[in-house]
C-alpha cells in the first residue's frame, strides 16, 4: 500500500499532460528521441517495417519516414509532458498500421475483431521508474476511445518469468495490469497479449 501511495505522489508531482504527435509537436518528438532515435535509430518504426527494410533504414531514414507519417496528418502516438518538457512516448494506432505485427508468430491476431495496438514506449532517462508508463497507457486508451476504438491491445514483456531486458520498448506486463488490461493469449513464455475493452470504465478492463 505504501509503495502505491509513493508512486501516486510521484505522478502528481510530475503534473503530466498528453498530446497526440502532430506537425506542431514534431520538434519535441525529436528532442525526446535525441540522436539515437530512442534506441538504435529506431524512431518508432520497428513495427512498421519488416525484415531488411527496418535494418537498412535505421537512423535518419527511419526519422524521415516517421516525419512523413506525421506530415500526412496521421497520429502515430502520444507524447507525455511534464512542466512543458517532453518526457515520454507511446505508440498507438489501429493494428493494421503495423505490418510486422501481422506476420508475427508470437503476436499473431487472436481473433477477427478490430483492435488498436500499443506497440512502443520510450521514457526520458531521468523520468523512468516513476509510473509514467502506466499513465501513458491510460492516456492511449482514452485517445483510442475518442477515435472509435472498442478494444486496445498491448504486447509487453513478462519479466516475472525471465530477467527483464534493459530496454523493454513494448512495455512491462505489470504496467498493463496496473492500467486495467487483462491477459488474453500467450504464445511465448515471456510475450503475452493483453487487452482492454473500451466498454469498461478505465481500470476495470
Order of alpha helices (4+ residues) and beta strands (2+ residues): alpha-beta-alpha-alpha-alpha-beta-beta-alpha-beta-alpha-beta-alpha-beta-beta
